[in-house]
Amino acid sequence: MNFGAFLKPWALAAFTACAGMIASTSAGFAACGVVDPANQPVPVASTHVQPPYPEISKRLGEKGVTFLRVEIDEHGSVMDDYVRRSSGSDRLDHTALTFVKDNWRWHPPSTRCRPIAAVTEVKIQWPD
């Protein structure tokens, strides 16, 4: 049945089909709660804060950029993270790894209306 024939254009935009069911969606969200149309993990902004800059690194003038590869589970938590490119300081890299794993969260992508694990990249600038 073509529901579009019975709904006004503005009402049709308020509904989407998902797994054979009609689900209401709000602006910015696609079917099944997927936040990003590219189906990538989306950061939970309140958790994505700069890791604390270690005091000893401040005194030693350690600087650089740590690039991490982060594996995210279907709940949006970090399963594992790896240094993809070092800042040049083991201390800064370790701080980034630990802080991101313990504190950062994402809205996971989904497939067939179910959240799935994903991989993303993270950049930490020292100092920020």
C-alpha positions as CSV (number, residue, x, y, z in Angstrom):
1,M,0.0,0.0,0.0
2,N,1.3,3.5,-0.9
3,F,0.9,5.5,2.3
4,G,2.3,8.6,0.5
5,A,-1.0,8.9,-1.3
6,F,-2.8,9.4,2.0
7,L,-0.3,11.6,3.8
8,K,0.4,15.2,3.1
9,P,4.1,15.9,2.0
10,W,5.0,17.3,5.4
11,A,3.6,14.3,7.3
12,L,5.3,11.8,5.0
13,A,8.7,13.3,6.0
14,A,7.9,12.5,9.7
15,F,7.7,8.7,9.1
16,T,10.2,6.2,7.8
17,A,10.0,2.4,7.2
18,C,12.4,0.2,9.1
19,A,12.3,-3.6,8.9
20,G,8.7,-3.5,7.7
21,M,7.5,-1.3,10.5
22,I,6.8,2.4,10.4
23,A,8.8,4.4,12.9
24,S,8.6,8.0,13.8
25,T,11.9,9.9,13.5
26,S,13.0,13.3,14.6
27,A,15.1,15.8,12.7
28,G,18.7,14.7,12.3
29,F,18.0,11.0,12.8
30,A,17.6,8.5,10.0
31,A,15.8,5.1,10.2
32,C,16.4,3.0,13.3
33,G,18.1,5.8,15.2
34,V,21.2,5.9,13.0
35,V,22.6,9.4,13.7
36,D,25.0,9.6,10.8
37,P,23.8,9.0,7.2
38,A,27.3,7.7,6.3
39,N,26.7,5.0,9.0
40,Q,29.9,5.9,10.9
41,P,30.2,6.1,14.7
42,V,29.2,9.5,16.0
43,P,31.1,11.0,19.1
44,V,29.2,11.6,22.3
45,A,30.4,15.2,22.5
46,S,30.3,15.4,26.3
47,T,32.8,12.5,26.6
48,H,35.2,13.7,23.9
49,V,37.3,16.0,26.1
50,Q,41.1,16.5,25.9
51,P,43.0,14.0,28.0
52,P,44.9,15.6,31.0
53,Y,48.4,16.8,30.0
54,P,50.8,15.0,32.3
55,E,52.6,17.3,34.7
56,I,56.0,15.7,33.9
57,S,55.4,16.1,30.2
58,K,54.7,19.8,30.8
59,R,58.0,20.2,32.7
60,L,59.9,18.3,30.0
61,G,58.2,20.3,27.2
62,E,56.9,17.1,25.5
63,K,54.6,18.0,22.6
64,G,53.3,16.3,19.5
65,V,50.2,14.6,18.1
66,T,49.0,11.1,19.0
67,F,46.9,9.3,16.3
68,L,44.8,6.4,17.6
69,R,42.9,3.6,15.9
70,V,39.8,2.9,18.1
71,E,37.6,-0.2,18.0
72,I,34.1,0.6,19.3
73,D,31.6,-2.1,20.4
74,E,27.9,-2.1,19.6
75,H,27.2,-0.1,22.8
76,G,29.5,2.7,21.8
77,S,32.3,1.9,24.3
78,V,36.0,1.4,23.4
79,M,36.9,-2.3,23.1
80,D,40.5,-1.5,22.2
81,D,42.7,1.3,20.9
82,Y,46.1,1.3,19.4
83,V,48.7,4.0,18.6
84,R,48.6,4.4,14.9
85,R,51.2,7.2,14.9
86,S,53.2,8.3,18.0
87,S,53.6,11.8,19.4
88,G,57.2,10.9,20.0
89,S,56.5,10.5,23.8
90,D,55.5,7.1,25.2
91,R,54.0,9.0,28.2
92,L,51.7,11.1,26.1
93,D,50.7,8.2,23.9
94,H,49.9,6.0,27.0
95,T,47.9,8.9,28.5
96,A,45.9,9.2,25.2
97,L,45.2,5.5,25.0
98,T,44.1,5.1,28.6
99,F,42.0,8.3,28.7
100,V,40.1,7.5,25.4
101,K,39.5,3.9,26.4
102,D,38.2,4.9,29.9
103,N,36.2,8.0,29.0
104,W,35.2,8.5,25.4
105,R,31.9,7.1,24.0
106,W,30.2,7.0,20.6
107,H,26.8,6.4,19.1
108,P,27.6,3.2,17.1
109,P,26.5,2.7,13.5
110,S,23.8,0.2,12.7
111,T,22.9,-2.3,10.1
112,R,19.4,-3.7,9.8
113,C,18.3,-1.6,12.7
114,R,20.9,-3.1,15.1
115,P,24.0,-1.4,16.4
116,I,27.3,-2.8,15.2
117,A,30.9,-2.6,16.2
118,A,33.1,-0.1,14.3
119,V,36.6,1.3,13.9
120,T,37.4,5.0,13.9
121,E,40.5,7.3,14.1
122,V,41.3,9.8,16.9
123,K,43.7,12.6,16.9
124,I,45.1,14.1,20.2
125,Q,47.1,17.3,20.0
126,W,49.7,17.7,22.9
127,P,49.4,20.3,24.3
128,D,46.0,21.5,23.3
